[in-house]
Amino acid sequence: MPHALAPRAFTRLPRELAPLCLASLCAAAAFAAEPTAIPNDYKRQHQNALDLIEAGQPQQAIEKLSALKKKFPTDAETDFMLAAAYCAVGKVDESLGFVRLAIKNGLPPARFAAGPRELFTALRDTEDFKEIVAASPIVHGPMIGAVTDTSAKIWLRLAVDKPLPVRVTPGEGVTVAAPDRVTGETDAVAVYSVTGLTPETEYRVEFFTMPQVAREAAVQCRLTPPPRPGSPTRFRLAFGGGAGYVPPHERMWTTIAKQKPDLLLLLGDNIYSDKPTSPLMQRYCYYRRQSRPEYRALLATTPVYSIWDDHDFGTNDCWGGPAIDEPAWKRPVWNVFTQNWVNPGYGGGDEQPGCWFSFVRGDIEFFMLDGRYYRTDPRANNPSMLGPVQKKWLLDRLAKSKATFKVLCSPVPWTFLAKGKSLDTWNGYQAERTEIFDHLAEKKIDGVVLMSADRHRSDAWKIPRENGYPLFEFNSSRLTNQHVHGTMKKAIFSYNKKQSFGLVTFDTTADDPTVQYDVVTIDGGVVHTLKLKRSELESE
């Protein structure tokens, strides 16, 4: 893949074919007709229909979806699934009718290019469907991730078999590399690696849908590399979990974008597939979120870092066990996960699959943890949430870290008080948590902040320690979910009235560096704030 294209190509773009900005993309694909009063189990309705289709019972799916359609006649997701169900029974005309209706009701045509593609096999040879698919060479993305002070990765899902031409501005010294081909084996994903960037410089990256670059730019994204590792910095991030697909709540991604965070951490329960034996279901759950214009706009300007929790990895409160390939579905779930994110790493790679990794921004280091792949039964002897390989990695990296703040991100709460007597949080792995906390004391590791998700609310917790400074935990996991968990009186604060996310501001340029946690609602209001000084997080 050639590096940044010649700047003069920019000047030859006629006005009527100027690059389509993301705001235009959002406006063109707005979901104007979405239902506002939807059932509490909305995110499951279409998954249940897909279960029936996958089980060879599409007619039953049609019956259930038709009943749902009567209640919510403008719901585009129901139209999408009816198109799939009618395709499965061989009724091509009816299927195409619901394809058109879904698009009329606001579903982006790119959604049908993504599929899952096997749902629309019978439509592939029809001219109408070919025209719909051909109109969307960029199916999903761009999604920015793995950003360092000099490099970044940009993820796209394409409807063509070759990566698109790309231009980076400013382009001096910048190199872009991409795979030669885009295939079904990688789920039509192309990851562009951008190197040679200059810290704290804003870059525009454009992807062109035509071989002749001067004719049309399809979409662009923007990124700004952070300062060099170890440098004092000031930035803020958004974080959360609990992002079940609920159309009226998808505006949350726009609310987050308005805060202009420098990065986004998604800490699990991001898609709620809940069917680890079905790659079809997992991909469907990824696709419906990735097709949202609000989500696409956010991730085209905000680097995202993601881990999974039970509803993304397996089923409710599940554990994977110590073996790498047992149960047999673990590695395939991991493969789907790696195809749909653009993280700096994925555990130990093919030899030791997982979703843990760390990354640095200025003088802040983040440790993203996998709490499911190697988790063992909490009722067994010496249970482990992390497994020996990941735990050793974490302890070693913490001991070596020179960061002003070290942020430990867990998919489930660190405090034992967040979920009653449930063993699904660190409450079920108390000895392992004690080992980690004792390691902080023994090695005099200062500046540790805890973050987590799982509970459908936003909390702040203080965890006292006999042998060290208290640890503070920021917990948030009701990004888009309808379902809510009750507030907790023993927390510093606990909020559940609306969907919310955490907004965390780090400032290490101050004499006494600070970290501030704000709880922001889906409507943009700040309802709680906790501010800590670095001096409060130091060993005696």
C-alpha positions, 0 to 999 in steps of 0.5 A: 500500500503506498504511503500518503498520496500526493497533496495535489490530488486534493486540489483536483476534487470538484466541489460536487464530489468533495469528501463526504464528512461524517456529519453528512453520513449521520444525517443521510442515515438518520434513524428518524422513525425509530420507536420510542416505546419499545419492550424491555427485552428489545435487544433480545427480540431480533436475536430470538428470531435469528435463533429460529432462523439458524435452527431451521425454523424461519417460518416461526421467526416470521410469525413472531416478527410479524407480531412485533411489526404490528406493535412497532410498524416503523422499527427498521431492525424488525424489517431487517430480520423479516427480510432475512427470515423471508430470504430463508424460506425462499420468498425473494420478492417478500424479502426484497420488500422488507429490505426496501422498507428497512432502508425507508425506515432509516437502516443504512444500506451498508447494513445489508452489505454486512449482513451477516452475509449468509442471511441473504444468500438467495438475494445475492443474484438479484439486481436490486440487492446488488445495487444496494450492496454496491452503493456501500463500499465502506460497510463499517468504520472507520474505527481508530485504535492502538494510537501511540505518539507516532502510530495508529491503526484504522479499521474498516469493513469493506464490500470490495476485495481490495483496500481503498486508496487512502490519503493522510494530511499532513502527509510528510513522513507518514506511511500507510500499510494495509493488507493486499486483499480483503477476504471472508476469512477476516470478515471483510475487514481491512486494518490500515497501519499508519506510522511516522506520525508526529505527537500532538499533531492533528491528522485527517485520513481520507478513504476513497471509494473509486480507483481514481482518487480525484473523483470521490472521497467516501469518508474521513476520520481524524486523529491526534497522537498523544505526547511522547510516553512519560510526558506530563499530559492533560486529557479525558476519556469516556468509559462504560459498559452495558451497551445493549442495542436499544435504538432510542438510546443510541444517541448516547454515542452522540452525547459522548462525542459532544464531550470530545473525549481523547479516547473511549474505553468499553469495558464489557457487555458491549454487544450482548450476543450471549451465544458463544457457539454461534459466530453468526449471532456474534457477528449480527450483534456487532454489525447492528451496532457498527452500522449506527451512524452515531457510533461510526461518527464517534469512533472515527474521531475517538480511539477506542479500546475494548475488553469483553465481559460475560455477555460478549464472551459467553453467557451470564456470569460464565467462566471459560476455565483454565484450558486454552481450547476448552470449551471448543467455542472459546477460540472462535469467540476470540477470533470474532472479537479480534475481527471487530476491534482494533486493540493494541493487543489480544492477550498473548495472541494465538498461543495464549488467546485473550483480550488483555493488553496495556497501553500508555498515554503520556505518563498514564498507563492503562491495564485492560484485563480479561476477566472471562477467558481463563476464569475458573469456577468461583466455588472451586479451590483457589479460584482465579479470574485472570489465570496464571499467565495474565496475572503474571503479566499484570504483576510484572508490568505494574512493578515496572511501570513508571506512570504517574497514574496506573489504571486497572480496568476490570470488566467486573467491580473490584469492590466486594460490595457492588453485587450483594453476595454474588461471586461473579465480581472480584467477591468470588476471587478475593484471594487473587484480588488480595494478591494483586493489592498486596503486590501494590503494597510490597512494591510500593506502587503508587497512583493506582486507580481502579475502573470497572463496568458490569453494574447497570448504574454509575458508582464511585467506591473507596476500598480501604487497605490495611497495608496501603493507601485506599483504592478508589474505583470508578464503575459505570455500565449503563451506556444504552441498556434499558435494564437497571440495577439498584443504587448502593448506599455504601458507595461514595455515590451511586446513580441509575436514573438515566443511562450514563457514562464515566468521564475521567479527566487526568491532569499530570501537568499540575504540581500535585497531579489530579484525576477527576471522575464525572458521571454524565447522563445520556442527556449530557448532564453531570450528576456526580463528581469525584476528584482525587490528588496524586498525593492521596494515592501514595505509600507512606 
